[in-house]
Amino acid sequence: MSAETTRDAAQLHTPVLVDQCMDLLAPALTRPDSLLIDATLGMGGHTHAALTRFPHIRVVGIDRDPQAIALASERLREYGQRFEAVNTTYDQIGQVIDDHSADGLADAVLMDLGVSSLQLDETERGFSYAHDAPLDMRMDPTRGRSAAELIADASMQELTDILRTFGQERFAHRIATLIVKERAEQPITRTGQLADLVKRAIPAPARRTGGNPSKRTFQALRIAVNNELDILRAAIPQALSHLRVGGRMVVEAYQSLEDRIVKEIFAQGARDNAPPGLPVVPESMKATLTLVTRGALQADSAEQESNPRSRSVRVRAVEIRSPWRPQ
């Protein structure tokens, strides 16, 4: 891979709130040889910032996308043994930490959720409704079924549920009905076909506001194809249980379904697990987490203007005050 390719990798994706994330992680990364897990490596923007700012740390980056692993590994090659990439889904974070830490604990975990610029901008990956391409949407294009295969196989009710649950699409049933009708005549295998179908299914007055009418359908199918929410629900408790006391976890979420999962797990861990009115809370019932962010941090107007992807971000952070116990 050429130096030009490495420079291109750095330019493909601008990390969101990178300085703020580093500030949130810093108190947990004071030990020599501190271990940071970048659970969503992407093209290595956050990891690059961490390795540069904290010269004493190691970073293990996780990504399910082999192309992202290759690009980030080349970009970060200068850091030698301080960086290692693992090609897996981040619900395997517990095993990754066990494999890279002598005591099975990490000092910090960072997650930058959602789809990356690499995946959106690579037309042939099929994530974008703005360009006609094969209807794929797999973050790891070597595994699982594509969006086209999902659309071909799912029942009308399954499609309706996916669009309504993962896309919060109020016209889910209309879109699912038209998908079933259209696929009986010809396979729906292109993003352009699907975008046109969604446009026809949604009433004209509803298309005049809220941006591209395909946005919610494409989001819903992407989440379903990649099993994103179930993986996130499994990953956060694993990460928390593998953080040492004083360790921190920082999560950037870009849509409400992800943010709700993060918020609920963090809030649960930050509550004492004791009956109301108990005069003294036993140590075993005290909260295991401290909320570092009250509510969620958002990008300021300057960053939103310079990096449109930051407009929807919600950042939440917690610190481990005692070993994590699921409530």
The 8 nearest C-alpha neighbors of each residue, nearest first, counted from 0:
[[1, 4, 2, 73, 5, 3, 70, 69],
 [2, 0, 4, 3, 5, 73, 6, 7],
 [3, 1, 5, 4, 6, 0, 74, 7],
 [2, 4, 6, 1, 5, 7, 0, 8],
 [3, 5, 7, 1, 2, 6, 8, 0],
 [6, 4, 2, 8, 74, 7, 3, 73],
 [7, 5, 3, 9, 8, 4, 2, 10],
 [6, 8, 4, 10, 5, 9, 11, 3],
 [9, 7, 5, 11, 6, 10, 70, 4],
 [10, 8, 6, 7, 11, 12, 5, 42],
 [9, 11, 7, 8, 12, 6, 13, 5],
 [12, 10, 8, 9, 7, 117, 116, 13],
 [11, 13, 116, 10, 14, 9, 42, 117],
 [12, 14, 15, 10, 11, 44, 306, 9],
 [15, 13, 44, 17, 12, 45, 16, 306],
 [14, 16, 17, 309, 13, 308, 306, 312],
 [17, 15, 19, 18, 20, 14, 298, 309],
 [16, 18, 20, 15, 19, 14, 21, 45],
 [19, 17, 21, 20, 16, 22, 48, 15],
 [18, 20, 22, 16, 21, 17, 23, 24],
 [21, 19, 23, 17, 22, 18, 16, 24],
 [20, 22, 18, 24, 19, 23, 25, 17],
 [23, 21, 19, 25, 20, 24, 18, 26],
 [24, 22, 20, 21, 25, 19, 26, 316],
 [23, 25, 21, 22, 27, 26, 20, 247],
 [24, 26, 22, 28, 27, 23, 21, 29],
 [27, 25, 28, 24, 29, 23, 22, 247],
 [26, 28, 246, 25, 24, 106, 247, 29],
 [29, 27, 25, 33, 26, 30, 106, 24],
 [28, 30, 27, 26, 31, 33, 25, 55],
 [31, 29, 33, 28, 32, 27, 55, 56],
 [30, 32, 33, 55, 29, 56, 28, 34],
 [31, 33, 56, 55, 57, 30, 34, 28],
 [34, 32, 56, 30, 31, 28, 106, 57],
 [33, 35, 57, 105, 106, 58, 56, 32],
 [36, 34, 107, 58, 108, 106, 57, 37],
 [35, 37, 108, 59, 38, 58, 60, 107],
 [38, 36, 60, 109, 39, 40, 108, 59],
 [37, 39, 61, 110, 36, 89, 60, 109],
 [40, 38, 110, 62, 37, 61, 111, 41],
 [39, 41, 60, 43, 61, 62, 37, 38],
 [42, 40, 67, 43, 39, 62, 115, 71],
 [43, 41, 71, 67, 44, 70, 40, 8],
 [42, 44, 71, 46, 40, 41, 45, 47],
 [45, 43, 47, 46, 14, 42, 48, 9],
 [44, 46, 48, 47, 43, 49, 14, 17],
 [47, 45, 49, 43, 48, 44, 50, 37],
 [46, 48, 44, 50, 45, 49, 43, 51],
 [47, 49, 45, 51, 46, 50, 52, 44],
 [50, 48, 46, 52, 51, 47, 53, 45],
 [49, 51, 47, 53, 48, 52, 54, 46],
 [50, 52, 48, 49, 53, 54, 47, 46],
 [51, 53, 49, 50, 48, 54, 21, 47],
 [52, 54, 50, 55, 51, 49, 56, 28],
 [55, 53, 56, 50, 51, 52, 49, 57],
 [54, 56, 53, 32, 31, 33, 57, 30],
 [57, 55, 33, 32, 54, 53, 34, 58],
 [56, 58, 81, 34, 82, 32, 33, 35],
 [59, 57, 35, 82, 36, 34, 81, 60],
 [58, 60, 83, 36, 84, 82, 37, 35],
 [59, 61, 37, 84, 40, 38, 36, 85],
 [62, 60, 38, 85, 40, 39, 84, 86],
 [63, 61, 86, 40, 64, 39, 87, 88],
 [62, 64, 87, 88, 86, 139, 65, 138],
 [63, 65, 139, 67, 138, 66, 62, 68],
 [66, 64, 68, 67, 69, 63, 86, 139],
 [67, 65, 69, 68, 64, 70, 139, 71],
 [68, 66, 70, 41, 64, 69, 65, 42],
 [67, 69, 65, 71, 66, 70, 72, 64],
 [70, 68, 66, 72, 67, 71, 73, 65],
 [69, 71, 67, 73, 72, 68, 42, 8],
 [70, 72, 42, 43, 74, 68, 73, 69],
 [73, 71, 75, 69, 74, 70, 76, 68],
 [72, 74, 76, 70, 71, 75, 69, 5],
 [73, 75, 71, 5, 72, 76, 70, 8],
 [76, 74, 72, 77, 73, 78, 71, 47],
 [75, 77, 73, 78, 79, 74, 72, 82],
 [78, 76, 75, 79, 74, 73, 80, 82],
 [79, 77, 76, 81, 75, 82, 80, 50],
 [78, 80, 77, 81, 76, 82, 75, 83],
 [79, 81, 82, 78, 83, 57, 76, 77],
 [80, 82, 57, 79, 78, 58, 56, 83],
 [83, 81, 58, 80, 59, 57, 79, 78],
 [82, 84, 59, 60, 58, 85, 80, 81],
 [85, 83, 60, 59, 61, 68, 86, 72],
 [86, 84, 61, 87, 60, 62, 83, 59],
 [85, 87, 63, 62, 61, 65, 84, 68],
 [88, 86, 63, 62, 85, 61, 89, 91],
 [89, 87, 63, 90, 91, 62, 61, 86],
 [88, 90, 91, 92, 38, 234, 61, 87],
 [89, 91, 234, 230, 92, 88, 233, 231],
 [92, 90, 89, 93, 94, 88, 95, 87],
 [93, 91, 95, 89, 90, 94, 96, 238],
 [92, 94, 96, 237, 95, 91, 238, 97],
 [93, 95, 97, 96, 92, 91, 98, 103],
 [96, 94, 92, 98, 93, 97, 99, 91],
 [97, 95, 99, 93, 98, 94, 100, 103],
 [98, 96, 103, 94, 95, 100, 99, 93],
 [97, 99, 95, 96, 100, 94, 103, 101],
 [100, 98, 96, 97, 95, 101, 103, 59],
 [101, 99, 103, 102, 97, 96, 104, 98],
 [100, 102, 103, 99, 97, 104, 98, 96],
 [101, 103, 100, 104, 97, 105, 99, 96],
 [104, 102, 97, 100, 101, 96, 241, 105],
 [103, 105, 241, 242, 102, 243, 100, 96],
 [106, 104, 242, 34, 107, 241, 243, 35],
 [107, 105, 246, 34, 242, 27, 35, 243],
 [108, 106, 247, 35, 246, 248, 105, 27],
 [107, 109, 248, 36, 35, 37, 249, 247],
 [108, 110, 249, 37, 248, 250, 38, 36],
 [111, 109, 250, 38, 39, 112, 251, 37],
 [112, 110, 251, 39, 250, 252, 109, 113],
 [113, 111, 252, 110, 251, 39, 253, 114],
 [114, 112, 115, 253, 111, 252, 254, 227],
 [113, 115, 118, 116, 112, 119, 138, 117],
 [116, 114, 117, 118, 119, 113, 41, 12],
 [115, 117, 119, 118, 12, 120, 11, 114],
 [118, 116, 115, 120, 119, 121, 11, 12],
 [117, 119, 115, 116, 121, 120, 124, 114],
 [120, 118, 116, 126, 117, 121, 127, 115],
 [119, 121, 117, 118, 122, 116, 127, 11],
 [122, 120, 118, 123, 119, 124, 117, 125],
 [123, 121, 124, 120, 125, 132, 130, 119],
 [122, 124, 132, 125, 121, 133, 135, 126],
 [125, 123, 122, 121, 126, 135, 136, 118],
 [124, 126, 134, 135, 136, 123, 132, 133],
 [127, 125, 136, 119, 124, 118, 128, 135],
 [126, 128, 129, 125, 119, 130, 122, 190],
 [127, 129, 130, 190, 194, 213, 191, 126],
 [128, 130, 127, 131, 191, 190, 194, 122],
 [131, 129, 128, 127, 132, 122, 191, 190],
 [132, 130, 191, 190, 189, 129, 128, 133],
 [131, 133, 123, 125, 190, 189, 122, 134],
 [132, 134, 189, 125, 135, 188, 190, 123],
 [135, 133, 189, 125, 190, 147, 188, 146],
 [134, 136, 145, 125, 146, 137, 133, 124],
 [137, 135, 126, 125, 221, 146, 124, 145],
 [138, 136, 140, 139, 135, 145, 225, 224],
 [137, 139, 64, 140, 136, 63, 225, 118],
 [138, 140, 64, 137, 141, 63, 142, 65],
 [139, 141, 137, 142, 138, 64, 143, 135],
 [140, 142, 139, 143, 137, 65, 138, 64],
 [143, 141, 140, 139, 144, 137, 145, 138],
 [144, 142, 145, 141, 137, 140, 224, 139],
 [143, 145, 148, 149, 146, 224, 142, 137],
 [144, 146, 135, 148, 147, 137, 136, 149],
 [145, 147, 149, 135, 148, 134, 136, 224],
 [148, 146, 150, 188, 134, 145, 149, 151],
 [149, 147, 151, 145, 146, 150, 144, 152],
 [148, 150, 146, 152, 151, 147, 153, 145],
 [151, 149, 147, 148, 152, 153, 146, 187],
 [150, 152, 148, 149, 147, 153, 182, 186],
 [153, 151, 149, 150, 148, 154, 147, 158],
 [154, 152, 150, 157, 149, 158, 151, 155],
 [153, 155, 157, 156, 158, 152, 179, 150],
 [154, 156, 158, 157, 175, 159, 176, 179],
 [157, 155, 159, 154, 158, 160, 175, 153],
 [158, 156, 154, 160, 159, 155, 153, 161],
 [159, 157, 161, 155, 156, 160, 175, 153],
 [158, 160, 156, 171, 172, 162, 157, 175],
 [159, 161, 157, 163, 158, 162, 164, 156],
 [162, 160, 158, 164, 159, 163, 165, 219],
 [163, 161, 166, 159, 171, 219, 160, 165],
 [162, 164, 167, 168, 160, 171, 161, 166],
 [165, 163, 161, 167, 162, 160, 166, 219],
 [166, 164, 219, 161, 162, 167, 163, 222],
 [165, 167, 219, 215, 162, 168, 163, 164],
 [168, 166, 163, 164, 165, 169, 162, 215],
 [167, 169, 163, 166, 171, 170, 162, 215],
 [168, 170, 171, 167, 163, 172, 162, 166],
 [171, 169, 173, 168, 172, 174, 201, 200],
 [172, 170, 159, 174, 168, 162, 163, 169],
 [171, 173, 175, 159, 174, 170, 176, 155],
 [174, 172, 176, 170, 175, 171, 200, 177],
 [173, 175, 171, 177, 200, 176, 172, 197],
 [176, 174, 178, 172, 177, 159, 173, 158],
 [175, 177, 173, 179, 174, 178, 172, 180],
 [176, 178, 180, 174, 179, 175, 181, 173],
 [179, 177, 175, 181, 180, 176, 182, 174],
 [180, 178, 176, 182, 177, 181, 175, 183],
 [179, 181, 177, 178, 183, 182, 176, 184],
 [182, 180, 178, 183, 184, 179, 177, 185],
 [181, 183, 186, 185, 184, 179, 180, 187],
 [184, 182, 181, 180, 185, 179, 186, 178],
 [183, 185, 182, 181, 186, 180, 179, 187],
 [184, 186, 182, 183, 181, 187, 188, 180],
 [187, 185, 182, 188, 151, 184, 183, 181],
 [188, 186, 182, 189, 147, 192, 185, 193],
 [187, 189, 147, 134, 186, 133, 190, 192],
 [190, 188, 133, 134, 192, 191, 132, 187],
 [191, 189, 134, 193, 131, 192, 132, 128],
 [190, 192, 131, 194, 189, 193, 195, 128],
 [193, 191, 189, 195, 190, 194, 196, 187],
 [192, 194, 196, 190, 195, 191, 197, 189],
 [195, 193, 191, 197, 196, 192, 213, 128],
 [196, 194, 198, 192, 193, 197, 191, 199],
 [195, 197, 193, 199, 198, 194, 192, 200],
 [198, 196, 200, 194, 199, 195, 174, 213],
 [197, 199, 195, 196, 200, 201, 212, 194],
 [198, 200, 196, 197, 201, 195, 202, 203],
 [201, 199, 197, 174, 198, 173, 196, 202],
 [200, 202, 198, 199, 197, 203, 170, 205],
 [203, 201, 205, 204, 200, 206, 199, 198],
 [202, 204, 206, 205, 201, 207, 198, 199],
 [205, 203, 206, 207, 202, 208, 201, 209],
 [206, 204, 203, 207, 202, 208, 201, 209],
 [207, 205, 203, 204, 208, 212, 202, 201],
 [206, 208, 205, 204, 203, 209, 210, 212],
 [209, 207, 206, 210, 205, 204, 211, 212],
 [208, 210, 211, 207, 206, 212, 205, 214],
 [211, 209, 208, 212, 214, 207, 206, 213],
 [210, 212, 213, 214, 209, 206, 208, 128],
 [213, 211, 214, 206, 210, 198, 197, 215],
 [214, 212, 216, 211, 194, 215, 197, 217],
 [215, 213, 217, 216, 212, 211, 218, 128],
 [216, 214, 166, 218, 217, 213, 168, 219],
 [215, 217, 219, 213, 218, 214, 166, 162],
 [218, 216, 220, 214, 219, 215, 221, 213],
 [219, 217, 215, 221, 216, 220, 166, 214],
 [220, 218, 166, 165, 216, 222, 162, 217],
 [219, 221, 223, 217, 222, 218, 224, 216],
 [222, 220, 218, 224, 223, 219, 136, 217],
 [223, 221, 227, 219, 225, 220, 224, 226],
 [222, 224, 226, 220, 221, 225, 219, 227],
 [223, 225, 221, 222, 226, 220, 146, 137],
 [224, 226, 227, 222, 223, 221, 137, 138],
 [227, 225, 223, 222, 224, 229, 228, 230],
 [228, 226, 222, 225, 230, 229, 231, 223],
 [227, 229, 231, 230, 226, 232, 257, 222],
 [230, 228, 232, 231, 227, 226, 233, 234],
 [231, 229, 233, 227, 90, 228, 232, 234],
 [230, 232, 234, 228, 233, 229, 227, 235],
 [233, 231, 229, 230, 234, 235, 228, 260],
 [234, 232, 230, 231, 90, 235, 229, 236],
 [233, 235, 90, 231, 237, 232, 236, 230],
 [234, 236, 238, 237, 233, 232, 239, 231],
 [237, 235, 239, 238, 234, 240, 233, 325],
 [238, 236, 234, 240, 235, 93, 239, 241],
 [237, 239, 235, 241, 236, 240, 234, 93],
 [240, 238, 236, 242, 241, 237, 323, 235],
 [239, 241, 323, 237, 238, 242, 236, 322],
 [242, 240, 104, 238, 239, 105, 237, 93],
 [243, 241, 105, 104, 239, 246, 240, 106],
 [242, 244, 246, 104, 106, 245, 105, 241],
 [245, 243, 319, 246, 320, 321, 322, 242],
 [246, 244, 319, 318, 320, 27, 243, 247],
 [247, 245, 106, 27, 243, 107, 244, 319],
 [246, 248, 318, 107, 317, 27, 24, 319],
 [247, 249, 108, 317, 316, 107, 109, 318],
 [248, 250, 316, 109, 315, 110, 108, 247],
 [251, 249, 110, 315, 314, 109, 111, 316],
 [250, 252, 314, 111, 313, 112, 110, 312],
 [253, 251, 313, 112, 258, 312, 257, 254],
 [254, 252, 312, 311, 313, 113, 251, 112],
 [255, 253, 256, 257, 252, 258, 311, 312],
 [254, 256, 258, 257, 259, 253, 252, 260],
 [257, 255, 259, 258, 254, 260, 165, 228],
 [258, 256, 260, 259, 255, 254, 252, 261],
 [257, 259, 255, 261, 252, 260, 256, 262],
 [258, 260, 262, 256, 257, 261, 255, 263],
 [261, 259, 263, 257, 258, 262, 264, 256],
 [260, 262, 258, 264, 259, 263, 265, 257],
 [261, 263, 259, 265, 260, 264, 266, 258],
 [264, 262, 266, 260, 265, 261, 267, 259],
 [265, 263, 267, 261, 266, 262, 260, 268],
 [264, 266, 268, 262, 267, 263, 261, 269],
 [267, 265, 269, 263, 268, 264, 262, 270],
 [266, 268, 264, 265, 269, 270, 263, 326],
 [267, 269, 288, 265, 266, 270, 287, 286],
 [268, 270, 288, 286, 266, 267, 289, 287],
 [271, 269, 286, 268, 267, 272, 266, 285],
 [270, 272, 286, 285, 273, 284, 269, 280],
 [271, 273, 284, 285, 270, 286, 274, 326],
 [272, 274, 284, 271, 275, 280, 277, 285],
 [273, 275, 277, 276, 272, 280, 271, 284],
 [276, 274, 277, 273, 278, 272, 271, 280],
 [275, 277, 278, 274, 273, 279, 280, 271],
 [276, 278, 279, 275, 274, 280, 273, 281],
 [279, 277, 276, 280, 275, 281, 274, 273],
 [280, 278, 277, 281, 276, 282, 273, 285],
 [279, 281, 284, 277, 285, 282, 273, 278],
 [282, 280, 283, 284, 279, 285, 273, 277],
 [281, 283, 285, 284, 280, 286, 321, 279],
 [282, 284, 281, 285, 280, 272, 286, 324],
 [285, 283, 272, 281, 282, 273, 271, 280],
 [284, 286, 271, 282, 283, 272, 287, 280],
 [287, 285, 271, 270, 269, 288, 268, 284],
 [286, 288, 321, 320, 323, 268, 319, 269],
 [289, 287, 269, 319, 268, 320, 318, 286],
 [288, 290, 318, 317, 269, 291, 320, 319],
 [289, 291, 317, 292, 316, 288, 293, 269],
 [292, 290, 317, 316, 289, 293, 318, 315],
 [293, 291, 290, 316, 315, 294, 295, 296],
 [294, 292, 295, 290, 291, 315, 296, 316],
 [293, 295, 292, 296, 315, 262, 314, 290],
 [296, 294, 314, 315, 313, 292, 293, 297],
 [295, 297, 314, 313, 315, 294, 298, 292],
 [298, 296, 313, 312, 299, 295, 314, 311],
 [297, 299, 302, 309, 303, 16, 310, 300],
 [298, 300, 301, 302, 303, 297, 310, 304],
 [299, 301, 303, 302, 304, 298, 310, 305],
 [300, 302, 304, 303, 299, 305, 298, 306],
 [303, 301, 305, 304, 300, 299, 306, 298],
 [302, 304, 300, 310, 307, 306, 309, 301],
 [303, 305, 301, 302, 306, 307, 300, 310],
 [304, 306, 302, 303, 301, 307, 300, 309],
 [305, 307, 303, 308, 302, 304, 309, 13],
 [308, 306, 303, 309, 310, 304, 305, 302],
 [309, 307, 306, 310, 311, 303, 15, 312],
 [310, 308, 312, 307, 303, 311, 15, 306],
 [311, 309, 303, 308, 307, 312, 298, 306],
 [310, 312, 253, 309, 313, 254, 308, 297],
 [313, 311, 253, 309, 252, 310, 297, 251],
 [312, 314, 252, 295, 297, 296, 251, 253],
 [315, 313, 251, 296, 295, 250, 252, 312],
 [316, 314, 295, 250, 292, 249, 313, 296],
 [315, 317, 249, 291, 292, 248, 250, 290],
 [318, 316, 290, 291, 248, 289, 247, 288],
 [319, 317, 247, 289, 246, 288, 245, 320],
 [318, 320, 288, 244, 245, 246, 321, 287],
 [321, 319, 287, 288, 244, 245, 318, 289],
 [320, 322, 287, 244, 319, 323, 288, 286],
 [323, 321, 244, 287, 324, 319, 240, 320],
 [322, 324, 240, 287, 239, 321, 325, 319],
 [323, 325, 326, 322, 287, 240, 268, 321],
 [324, 326, 323, 268, 236, 267, 240, 264],
 [325, 324, 267, 268, 272, 270, 323, 264]]
